[in-house]
Amino acid sequence: RQGGGVAPGAWPRVAMEAPELWVGFVGAGRMAGGLVRGLLQAGKVPASNILASAPSDKNLDAWRELGCRTTHCNLEVVHRSTLVFLATKPHILPGVLEEIRPAVGSHHIVVSLVAGVTIQTLQRLLPPWTKVLRIMPNLPCVVQAGAMVFSRGSNAGDEEAALLKSLLSSCGLCEEVPESYIDIHTGLSGSGVAYVYLFAEALAEGAVKMGMPGALASRIAAQTLLGAAKMLLETGEHPAKLRGDVCTPGGTTIYALHQLEKGALRATVMDAVEAATNRACDMAKD
């Protein structure tokens, strides 16, 4: 890929002793955009220190509006960055890795957001010394309320893990996990955001059915989910305990929960997490 780079002299040379962190994104789609917005909103990295590449301007326009630098050249991202996020589609990643491999040095930290591509595969397609980490974010990182997990490769040490966790924590909850948990996280949280949206929609529609205006019902449903999630995180209580606290003998909540149990809500949600996890595992084998 040629052309579309930043103007000569517009980007200072990366000096490893400099305190600035230079961050590159190879791929500029929705997930990468959500992550970079979280980083910018938290003030972790200035927009001028971020360079993103994509084949066309379709996604890059939004990055330029944020103040980030853009290019059509993946090699330029590697040359101008020390921390490089890989955010391409899974089927084109091998070709991208072949392209950037000659430019990857021992000072680089390479972090993959690509679903279904294992650390073993990344290490095989990059130079043997490469510090590789794999992360799986979810879309709410755009509002600094994401849930992310990451795993490190054999050459990534505590320093690289601490740097990544510091950056990602600005976008929400961030946990280091064994790589085998990443596909489970995809089923639980990556896809789980959509389950919650579906539930929020159903809550609001129930209220509309009973006579509440739709816009008001949607706001109240969203705030109800937000409040419930905050109580789970801040109290540390098991969900069953908090659910029990809401139920009074013969009250409204237990009548409603009875209906949800008759509809097999819990079993259906468990099946959904299992289906998404299995699909994530299948993608790794494709």
Buried (B, 14 or more C-beta within 10 A) or exposed (E): BEEBBBEEEEBEEBEEEEEEBBBBBBBBBEBBBBBBBBBBBBEBBBBBBBBBBBBEBEBBEBBEEEEBBBBBBBBBBBBBBBBBBBBBEEEEBBEBBEBBEEBBEEEBBBBBBBBBBBBEBBBEBBBEEBBBBBBBBBBBBBEBBBBBBBBBBEBBEEEBBEBBBEBBBBBBBBEBBEBEBBBBBBBBBBBBBEBBEEBBEEBBBEBBEEEBEEEEBBEBBBEEBEEBEEBEEEEEEEEEEEEEEEBEEEEEEEEEBEEEEEEEEEEEEEEBBEEBBEBBBEBBEE
